[in-house]
Amino acid sequence: MDDPRTADPVAQEIARNRERQSAIYGEPLDERIRRLTTGLGITQARLAAAIGLSPAMLSQLAGGRRVKIGDPAVLGRMTALDRRLARGPLPDADRDALLARVRQDPSPCGPTGGCRCAEQGPAPGPPVPRPRRAPVEPTAEDALRGVSAPARLVAAAAELSPSFPEIAEVLRRAAAGRR
C-alpha cells in the first residue's frame, strides 16, 4: 500500500525542505530546535526570543515550512547554545543568564567558531554542524602577512631556501598574497 504522505504535495514539500535543511545545517532544524528546547527546559517561544527570531518563524523552520535561517547572527546564537549544551547539562540557575547573554550578543560565535556565550573555548565532542558557506579559515600565509611586510617575507624566504625550501615557499606565497 502506498504511503499517504507521498500523495500529499504539502507533505512532499516539507520532506524536501527538511532534506535541504540537513544539507545546509547537518540535520533538520526540528531536531536541533527540539534538542535546544529540551536541553534548556524552555519553550519554542522563549528560544525564539533568545536567538532573535519571531516564534512564528521558528515554528515554520521547525515544521519544515521554511528552509533557511536568513540572519547569520541567529544561526550563531543557536550554535552558541548548542555548543554550551554539548558540554553537559545546564543548571536551571544558569539558564536565564545564558539566554540573556546570547540575546544581547549580536554575533556570539566568531568566524573561528569560538563561543562567547558561556565558558570560553570550544565544546568537547563532535562539532556542531555549520552552514555550507562557512568563512575561509586563516592560513599560515595570512598569519605571516599580518606580522611582516612582503619585502621582509621575501628576504626571509631567500635566507631559508637552501635549508628549508618548503618553509621558504610558504613565505614567498605569503609575500605574493596568494592562497
N, C-alpha and C positions, 0 to 999 in steps of 0.2 A: 504494500500500500504506500502511496506517495505521502511524503511529509507535508502536512498542510501549510507549514511556514514557507515552503518553496513556491507555493502558488500565490502568496500574498506579496504584492510588489513593495509594500512598506517594510515588511519583514526582510525582504531581499535587500532593500537599500540599507537597512540598519545593519545587516550582516556584512555588507560591503564596507560600510563606514567603520565598523569595528575592525575589519581586516586592515583598512587603511590606517587606523589608529595604531594597530600593532606594528605596522611597517614604520610608522613615524616615531612612536614612543616606546616600542618594545613590548607593549601589551595594550589590550583595550583599556580605555580610560575608566570604564566602570569598575574594573578590578583595582586600579590604582586609587580611585576615589573611595571605594569600599575599604581598602587597606588603611587609608588615612583616617576616615571617619571612625572605623573600628579601633584602630590603634590609639587615636586621640580621645576616643569616647565622646565624639561630638556629632552633631547633625550635619547634613549636607549644607544647610543654610549657614551654619557657623563656619564651616570650612570655606564656603564661597566668600564670606565676609573677610576671612583671614587672608585669602590669596588674592582678593581684589576682583572677583567675578560676581555677577548677579546670580542669585540662586537659580533663576530660570536657565541661564546659560550653562551653569554647572550641571543641572538636570539634563539638558539637551546633550551635553557631552557624554554624561554617564549613560544616557539612554541610547546613544548611537545615532541621534538625530543630527548631530554636528560632529565634524571630524577633528578640526584643529583648534588649538588654543592660540588665539591671534596675538596675544601680548606676551612677549618673551619674559617679562617680569613675573607674570602669573605662573608660567612654567617654572621659572626659577624658584618661586615661593613653594610650589608643590614639591620640587626636587629637594629644597631645604628641609621640608617636613619629612619627606621620605627618608632622607639621609639621617635625620635625627631618630626616627623610629627604627631604622636599621641597626642602631646601636643598642636597642633594647627598649623595654617598657618605659614609658614616661610617667613619672609620679603625677598624680592628679594635682598636687600643689604647684607643679611647674608648668602645667598646661596653659593657663591664662597668660603667663609671662612669655612663653614661647610664641603663642599666637599673636600677642601684641608686637613682639619683635619682628616676626615675619611680616605682619601687616604694615609696619612702619618703614621697613627697608624696601626701597624700590627695586633692588636687584640683590637678593640675599645670596645668590650663588654666582660668583665671578666667573670669568672666562675659563679659569683653570678648574672650576668645579669646587673651589674651596667654600664651604658653607659657613656663613657668618651668623646664622640664626640661633645656633646653640653653641655647644663647646666647639672650639676650633679643631680643624683637622678633618681629613676625610673619614667617612664611616668605614668600619671594617666590614668584610663580607663582600658579596657580589656588588658590582657597581649598579647604580640606578640608571635605567635606560635614558639616553639623551636623544634629542631630536637629530634627524639626519644632517641638518645643516649646522653642525657644531662649529664653533670658531676654530681656526687652524692653530694648533699648538705651537708655541715659540720653538725655534730650533737653536742649535748651538751657534749658528751664524747670526741669528737675531741677537742673541746674548752678546756675542763679540762686537757686533755693530753698536750695541748700547754702551760699551765701555771704552772703545778706541776708535780713532779716526781711520778711514780707509788706507791712508798712506802708511800709518803705523802697522796696520794689519799686513800689508804687502811686505813691509820691511821684516816683520816677524816671520812671515812665510819664507822669505829668502834665507833667513838665518836657520830655520828649522828644516828646510827642504832636504839637505843631504842626509840627515839622520832620521827625520820623521816626515816622510813625504805625505802620509795620509793627513797628518795634522796641518801641514803646510797647505794642502789642498782646501781644507776647511777654512783656513784663514784667507786664502785667495777668494773663495766663494763669498765669504763674509764681506771682504773688501769690495767685491763687484756687486754686492746686493742681490745675488742670485739665491734661489731656494733649491 
